[in-house]
Amino acid sequence: MTTARDIMHPGVQCVGEDASLVEAARMMRDLDVGSLPICGKDDRLHGIITDRDIVVRAVAAKLDLETTTAGEFGCHVHWVDASDSVAQVLRTMEDNQIRRVPVIEDHRLVGMVSEADLARHLPEDQLAAFVERVYA
């Protein structure tokens, strides 16, 4: 059985919950990613922030990007366990219409599964079905 661990991108970096949105945006730029997990001082996953969050929810609302923190954007986050099957990963992503999902093991963030990871590991028909469900 192929698991989340088998297809995830390991070594994902978190932005601290106290980091400003400017810091989060710079991290995204430097890492060439469109989202970052938000981790707390307890080293646990507290949410995810995307480049779209920064633009649509912060810039458009004229929030102060230097004082608004990533933690303020850490709402409910969906995740999968590293031992979950790829079918469970797909179900989680499709049911919640999300394009990336954190992977947790022993209560710690160990990676992220994104659309690109799915594209590398899924047959074309299964990937097409995923895209149709997530973007519907």
Order of alpha helices (4+ residues) and beta strands (2+ residues): alpha-beta-beta-alpha-beta-beta-beta-alpha-beta-beta-alpha-alpha
